[in-house]
Amino acid sequence: MVYFLIYLNENLKDFNCKIVLSVRSMQKAKAIYGDYLNRDYIFLYNKDLSEKIKIDIKIDYIVHAASIADTKYFQKCPVDVIKPNILVTYNLLELAKENDI
């Protein structure tokens, strides 16, 4: 999805979509997105999403795609899977409410 938005920004005149990427690791983000991170429309949010989220640019849409999805963890450590999912979802809903999304 991120690469598709980058593609639209790079190829459609006046698309002008700002992309805020929540990342846990700056090093991993650099490995995945490389030079695209230098674009003026990409912003990195490198904070714990289980805490209150504060973003200082206008937000129109939120896509929550961060979750532990590997089923082997569901049985091994269910609380470690459920807790961040609940907290992050709650905080993103609060962010949506605060920004009238």
C-alpha positions as CSV (number, residue, x, y, z in Angstrom):
1,M,0.0,0.0,0.0
2,V,2.8,2.4,0.9
3,Y,4.6,1.8,-2.4
4,F,1.3,2.4,-4.3
5,L,0.8,5.7,-2.6
6,I,4.5,6.6,-3.4
7,Y,3.8,5.6,-7.0
8,L,0.7,7.9,-7.1
9,N,2.7,10.8,-5.6
10,E,5.5,10.3,-8.1
11,N,3.3,9.8,-11.2
12,L,0.1,11.7,-10.8
13,K,0.2,15.5,-11.1
14,D,-1.2,17.2,-8.0
15,F,-1.8,13.9,-6.1
16,N,0.0,15.3,-3.1
17,C,-0.6,12.6,-0.5
18,K,1.3,12.9,2.7
19,I,2.3,9.5,4.1
20,V,2.9,9.0,7.8
21,L,4.6,5.7,8.5
22,S,4.7,4.3,12.0
23,V,8.0,2.4,12.4
24,R,9.5,0.5,15.3
25,S,13.0,0.5,13.8
26,M,14.5,3.3,11.8
27,Q,17.1,0.9,10.4
28,K,14.4,-1.5,9.2
29,A,12.4,1.5,7.6
30,K,15.6,2.6,5.8
31,A,16.1,-0.9,4.5
32,I,12.6,-1.2,3.3
33,Y,12.0,2.3,1.8
34,G,15.5,3.5,1.1
35,D,15.7,6.8,-0.6
36,Y,11.9,7.3,-0.6
37,L,12.3,8.3,3.0
38,N,14.0,11.5,1.8
39,R,10.8,12.6,0.0
40,D,9.1,15.6,1.5
41,Y,5.7,13.8,1.6
42,I,6.9,10.9,3.8
43,F,7.0,11.3,7.6
44,L,8.2,8.7,10.0
45,Y,6.5,8.2,13.4
46,N,9.0,6.3,15.6
47,K,7.1,6.0,18.8
48,D,5.2,3.3,20.7
49,L,1.6,3.2,19.3
50,S,0.4,1.7,22.6
51,E,0.8,5.2,24.1
52,K,-1.1,8.3,23.1
53,I,-0.4,9.2,19.4
54,K,0.4,12.8,18.6
55,I,0.8,13.7,14.9
56,D,1.1,17.4,13.9
57,I,-0.1,17.2,10.3
58,K,-3.6,17.0,8.9
59,I,-4.8,13.4,8.7
60,D,-7.6,12.3,6.4
61,Y,-7.3,8.5,6.6
62,I,-5.8,6.0,9.0
63,V,-4.9,2.5,7.9
64,H,-4.2,0.2,10.9
65,A,-2.1,-2.6,9.5
66,A,0.3,-3.2,12.4
67,S,-0.3,-6.5,14.2
68,I,1.4,-9.7,15.2
69,A,-0.1,-11.9,12.5
70,D,2.0,-15.1,13.0
71,T,-0.4,-17.6,14.5
72,K,2.4,-19.4,16.4
73,Y,2.4,-16.4,18.8
74,F,-1.3,-16.7,19.5
75,Q,-0.8,-19.8,21.6
76,K,2.7,-19.0,22.9
77,C,2.0,-15.6,24.2
78,P,-1.6,-14.5,23.7
79,V,-1.4,-11.5,26.0
80,D,1.6,-10.2,24.1
81,V,-0.5,-10.4,20.9
82,I,-3.8,-9.1,22.3
83,K,-2.6,-6.2,24.4
84,P,-0.8,-4.2,21.8
85,N,-3.6,-4.8,19.3
86,I,-6.2,-3.5,21.7
87,L,-4.1,-0.5,22.8
88,V,-3.0,0.5,19.3
89,T,-6.5,0.2,18.0
90,Y,-7.9,2.3,20.8
91,N,-5.2,4.9,20.3
92,L,-5.8,5.1,16.6
93,L,-9.5,5.5,17.1
94,E,-8.8,8.3,19.6
95,L,-6.5,9.9,17.0
96,A,-9.3,9.6,14.4
97,K,-11.8,11.1,16.8
98,E,-9.5,14.0,17.6
99,N,-9.0,14.7,13.9
100,D,-12.6,14.3,13.0
101,I,-11.8,11.4,10.6
